[in-house]
Amino acid sequence: MLFIKCDELRPGMRLAKPIYNKKGVLLYDRATVLKDRQSIENIKSFGLIGVFILEPAEPVPPMTKEDIEFERFQTVMYNEIMDELAYIQKTHKQDRFPSICAQIIKNYGNLRKKINFQQGLRSNEDYIYKHSLNVAILAAMIAHSMNLSLADQNEAVMAAVIHDIGKLSLDPALQAKPRCTNEELLMIDAHEMAGYPIIDEAFSFLPNIKRACNQARKILLDYWQNEDVQIQKSLLTARILVVAGIFDKETAVRSEDSPVSEVLVIRRMMQRSDVFDQRVVKGLIDSINILSPGSSVELNTGEKALVIRTNEEDFLRPTVLSFRDNSIIDLSNRSAYGELEIMDIMKTMDNRYVMDTAKVKALGISVEEPEYV
């Protein structure tokens, strides 16, 4: 699978991922062949910076119905959030904001199982909108996992969607920059604070929205500047924003920069309880698939292995199959493998993993088999 910029698309290439319009209507399905220049021009007109393309002999990668729906939902809500933030920025009033948040909660705020949190490719121009959407989805799932009330969940989702409105006046290249100098951090901080009067006016009846955004901003600024961080007196909504915001920022897929793996991001969070509320981090871990069967990992010995069974008690210590000698290693058995641990995860370019469950079952190992489409 390759990422190809729209200007470099050629007839005969096959799409690796579906393309939807703003309303969520399927325009081009996976494996669609770009037959002529007209189809390429059509894709360019959608405002995409590029698409994932299958290599000549590459089969269509399997995706579950949930994975496909997640991508469709992201496309629809990204466009709705973009329009709504522009409206709020101009009028300091809400239009469809409550409906947008209600849709996010309806779809991802009451799930009974973990999901594959797929990161779509983002550019400088669409970074804020896609970041706001993903943080809102994560906030909805975390709040549900923590058994918070619907009012608290709604507050967290609202704060997530609106928290970066001030950054929309920044240079797009700076909006999406993964690592910034102290001078750039202060510039970003000033723009973020400049958005608070807008939030204050649009959410005058919900003062905790602005308060949570401001507290999360202060926590993250101190974190990036290596200052002492204090989260004890902050709202729970602010702590959810911090965890969801950093997770999305670090794992975001950019055309010019490689994302950090979920394992490394969460491991760092678990090591900084002064910055990241560990109850919220657990809520994140309980909401998304991280080391599912089929993911390839690297151990601290340098050895490569395949996850064949998850560990719900400690996701970092699953059962793995060693590539070196085909031995099965149960990392939850600390007496036998206490010093052995997973260092990182290896994924495909679009940040997914696929496992041939039939072969694993043939070894007598019970694994969950996703319903691929």
C-alpha positions in Angstrom: 0.0 0.0 0.0 1.3 3.4 -1.0 0.3 7.0 -0.3 0.1 8.9 -3.5 -0.6 12.6 -3.8 -3.5 13.6 -6.0 -1.1 15.3 -8.5 0.8 12.0 -8.9 -2.2 9.7 -9.6 -2.2 7.8 -12.8 -4.9 5.8 -14.7 -4.7 2.1 -13.8 -4.1 2.7 -10.1 -6.4 0.9 -7.6 -7.8 2.6 -4.5 -7.0 0.9 -1.2 -9.6 2.8 0.8 -13.2 3.9 0.0 -13.9 7.6 -0.8 -17.1 9.3 0.5 -18.6 12.6 -0.2 -19.6 15.1 2.6 -22.9 13.4 3.2 -21.3 10.0 3.6 -22.3 8.6 0.2 -19.8 6.1 -1.2 -18.2 7.6 -4.4 -15.4 5.1 -4.9 -15.1 1.8 -3.2 -11.9 -0.1 -2.3 -10.2 -1.7 -5.3 -11.8 0.8 -7.7 -9.5 1.2 -10.7 -8.9 4.8 -11.8 -9.7 4.2 -15.5 -9.1 7.7 -16.9 -8.1 11.3 -16.2 -11.7 12.2 -15.5 -11.9 9.9 -12.4 -8.6 11.4 -11.2 -9.9 14.9 -11.7 -13.0 14.0 -9.7 -10.9 12.8 -6.8 -8.9 16.1 -6.9 -12.1 18.0 -6.7 -12.9 16.4 -3.3 -10.1 18.5 -1.8 -8.0 15.4 -0.8 -4.2 15.8 -0.6 -3.8 12.2 -1.7 -5.1 8.7 -1.4 -3.9 5.2 -0.4 -3.2 3.1 -3.5 -2.7 -0.7 -3.8 0.5 -1.9 -5.2 0.1 -3.8 -8.5 0.0 -7.4 -7.1 -1.4 -6.4 -3.6 -4.8 -7.9 -2.7 -7.5 -5.7 -1.2 -6.8 -5.5 2.6 -9.7 -6.9 4.7 -11.7 -4.4 6.8 -14.5 -5.1 9.2 -17.9 -3.4 8.9 -17.1 -1.3 11.9 -13.8 -0.1 10.4 -15.6 0.9 7.2 -18.4 2.7 9.1 -15.8 4.5 11.3 -14.1 5.9 8.1 -17.5 7.0 6.7 -18.5 8.6 10.0 -15.2 10.5 10.2 -15.7 11.9 6.7 -19.2 13.1 7.4 -18.5 14.6 10.8 -15.2 16.2 9.7 -17.1 18.3 7.2 -19.9 19.2 9.7 -17.4 20.3 12.3 -15.5 22.4 9.7 -18.7 24.2 8.8 -19.9 24.6 12.4 -16.5 26.0 13.7 -16.5 28.5 10.8 -20.0 29.6 11.8 -19.1 29.9 15.5 -16.0 31.8 14.6 -18.0 34.3 12.6 -21.1 34.7 14.7 -20.0 33.6 18.2 -23.2 31.5 18.2 -24.0 27.8 17.8 -26.0 26.4 14.9 -25.7 22.6 14.6 -23.2 22.1 17.5 -25.5 20.2 19.9 -26.6 17.9 17.0 -23.0 17.2 16.1 -22.0 16.3 19.7 -25.2 14.1 20.0 -24.2 12.2 16.9 -20.7 11.5 18.2 -22.1 10.3 21.6 -24.8 8.2 19.8 -22.3 6.4 17.6 -19.3 6.1 20.0 -20.4 7.1 23.5 -22.2 3.9 24.5 -20.2 1.1 22.9 -20.0 -2.3 24.6 -16.7 -3.3 23.0 -13.4 -1.8 22.0 -12.9 -0.3 18.5 -10.1 -0.1 16.0 -9.3 3.6 16.2 -8.3 4.3 12.6 -6.3 7.5 11.9 -7.1 9.0 8.6 -4.4 11.0 6.7 -4.5 14.7 7.5 -3.0 17.8 6.0 -2.0 21.2 7.5 -5.3 22.6 6.2 -7.7 20.1 7.7 -5.6 19.2 10.9 -7.7 21.2 13.4 -11.0 19.8 12.2 -9.9 16.2 12.2 -8.1 16.6 15.5 -11.2 18.1 17.1 -13.4 15.3 15.8 -11.0 12.5 16.9 -10.6 14.0 20.4 -14.4 14.2 20.7 -14.8 10.6 19.7 -12.1 9.5 22.2 -13.6 11.7 24.9 -17.0 10.1 24.3 -15.6 6.6 24.7 -13.4 7.4 27.7 -16.3 9.1 29.5 -18.5 6.0 28.8 -15.8 3.7 30.0 -15.5 5.7 33.2 -19.3 5.4 33.7 -19.7 9.2 33.8 -23.1 10.7 33.5 -24.5 11.7 30.1 -24.2 15.4 31.2 -20.5 15.0 32.0 -20.0 13.0 28.8 -21.7 15.7 26.7 -19.6 18.4 28.4 -16.4 16.5 27.5 -17.4 16.0 23.9 -18.4 19.7 23.5 -15.1 20.9 25.0 -13.3 18.5 22.6 -15.0 19.8 19.5 -14.5 23.5 20.4 -11.2 23.6 22.3 -9.0 24.5 19.3 -11.1 27.2 17.7 -8.6 29.9 18.5 -5.9 28.0 16.5 -7.9 28.4 13.3 -6.3 31.8 12.9 -2.8 30.3 13.0 -0.6 29.5 10.0 -1.8 26.0 9.0 1.8 24.7 9.0 2.0 25.7 12.7 -1.4 24.3 13.5 -0.3 20.8 12.6 3.4 20.9 13.6 4.2 17.9 15.8 7.2 19.4 17.6 7.5 23.2 18.3 10.1 25.5 19.8 9.2 27.4 23.0 8.6 30.6 20.9 6.2 28.7 18.6 4.5 27.2 21.7 3.9 30.6 23.1 2.5 31.8 19.8 0.1 28.8 19.6 -0.9 29.4 23.2 -1.7 33.1 22.5 -4.0 32.1 19.6 -5.7 29.4 21.6 -6.4 31.9 24.4 -7.7 34.4 21.8 -10.4 31.9 21.0 -11.7 31.8 24.6 -13.9 34.9 24.3 -15.7 33.1 21.4 -16.1 30.0 23.5 -17.3 32.2 26.4 -20.0 33.8 24.3 -21.1 30.7 22.4 -21.3 28.6 25.6 -22.3 31.3 28.2 -24.8 28.8 29.7 -22.0 26.2 30.1 -19.1 27.9 31.8 -17.3 24.6 32.4 -16.6 24.3 28.7 -14.3 27.3 28.6 -12.8 26.4 32.1 -12.0 22.8 30.9 -10.4 24.1 27.7 -8.3 26.6 29.6 -7.1 24.1 32.2 -6.2 21.5 29.5 -4.3 24.2 27.7 -2.3 25.1 30.8 -1.5 21.5 31.6 -0.2 20.8 28.1 1.8 24.0 27.9 3.6 23.2 31.1 4.1 19.6 29.9 5.6 20.7 26.6 7.8 23.3 28.4 9.0 20.7 31.0 7.5 22.8 33.8 5.9 21.4 37.0 2.4 20.2 36.1 -0.5 20.2 38.5 -3.7 18.4 37.6 -5.2 17.8 41.0 -7.5 20.8 41.0 -8.4 20.6 37.3 -11.9 19.5 36.1 -12.2 15.9 35.0 -13.3 17.2 31.6 -9.9 18.9 31.3 -8.0 15.7 32.2 -10.0 13.8 29.5 -9.1 16.5 27.0 -5.4 16.2 27.9 -5.3 12.4 27.4 -7.5 12.3 24.3 -5.7 15.3 22.8 -2.1 14.0 23.2 -3.1 10.5 22.0 -4.6 11.9 18.8 -1.8 14.4 18.2 1.0 11.8 18.6 -0.7 9.0 16.6 -1.9 11.2 13.8 -1.0 10.1 10.3 0.7 12.9 8.3 2.1 12.6 4.8 5.4 14.2 5.8 5.8 12.7 9.3 5.5 9.2 10.8 3.1 8.7 13.6 4.1 7.5 17.1 2.7 4.1 17.9 -0.2 3.8 20.3 1.9 1.6 22.6 4.6 4.2 23.0 2.1 7.0 23.5 0.2 5.2 26.3 3.4 3.9 27.9 4.6 7.5 28.2 1.2 8.5 29.7 1.5 5.7 32.2 4.9 7.0 33.3 3.6 10.6 33.9 0.8 10.4 36.4 1.5 14.1 37.3 0.3 15.0 33.8 -2.1 12.3 32.7 -4.9 11.1 35.1 -4.4 7.4 35.2 -8.1 6.7 35.5 -8.6 8.5 32.2 -5.7 6.7 30.7 -7.3 3.4 31.7 -10.6 4.6 30.2 -8.7 5.1 26.9 -7.1 1.6 27.1 -10.5 0.1 27.8 -12.0 1.8 24.7 -9.7 1.0 21.8 -7.8 -2.1 20.5 -4.1 -1.6 20.9 -2.3 -5.0 21.0 -5.0 -7.1 19.4 -4.3 -10.6 17.9 -2.5 -10.1 14.6 -0.3 -7.2 15.6 3.4 -7.7 15.2 5.6 -6.4 18.1 9.2 -6.0 19.0 10.4 -7.2 22.4 13.1 -5.5 24.5 15.4 -8.3 23.5 15.1 -7.2 19.8 13.1 -10.3 19.1 10.0 -10.0 16.8 6.7 -11.7 17.7 3.0 -11.9 16.8 0.3 -11.2 19.4 -2.1 -14.2 19.5 -4.0 -13.5 22.7 -4.8 -10.2 24.5 -4.4 -9.6 28.2 -7.4 -7.6 29.6 -5.6 -7.1 32.9 -2.5 -5.6 31.4 -2.6 -4.9 27.7 1.2 -4.6 27.5 1.6 -8.2 28.6 -0.3 -10.4 26.0 0.5 -13.9 24.8 2.8 -13.8 21.7 4.2 -16.2 19.2 8.0 -15.7 18.7 9.1 -15.4 15.1 12.6 -16.7 16.1 11.6 -20.2 17.2 7.8 -20.4 17.0 7.6 -20.6 20.8 4.5 -19.3 22.7 5.3 -16.7 25.3 2.7 -15.7 27.9 4.0 -12.3 29.1 1.4 -12.3 31.9 3.5 -15.0 33.5 5.9 -12.7 35.3 7.7 -15.5 37.1 8.8 -16.9 33.8 9.0 -13.8 31.6 9.2 -10.9 34.1 12.1 -9.2 32.4 10.7 -9.6 28.9 8.4 -6.9 27.6 7.0 -5.3 24.5 8.9 -2.2 23.3 6.8 -1.2 20.3 4.3 -2.3 17.7 4.8 -2.7 13.9 2.0 -1.8 11.5 1.1 -1.4 7.9 1.5 2.1 6.3 -2.2 2.9 7.0 -1.7 1.9 10.7 -3.6 -1.4 10.6 -2.7 -5.0 11.1 -4.2 -8.2 9.7 -3.8 -11.8 11.0 -4.6 -15.1 9.3 -6.8 -16.4 12.2 -7.3 -19.8 10.5 -3.6 -20.6 10.8 -3.5 -19.6 14.4 -6.6 -21.7 15.2 -4.9 -24.6 13.5 -2.2 -24.4 16.2 -4.9 -24.9 18.9 -5.0 -21.3 20.0 -8.4 -19.6 20.5 -8.6 -16.2 19.0 -11.4 -13.8 18.2 -12.1 -13.8 14.5 -13.3 -10.4 13.1 -15.9 -10.3 10.4 -14.0 -8.9 7.5 -15.7 -7.4 4.5 
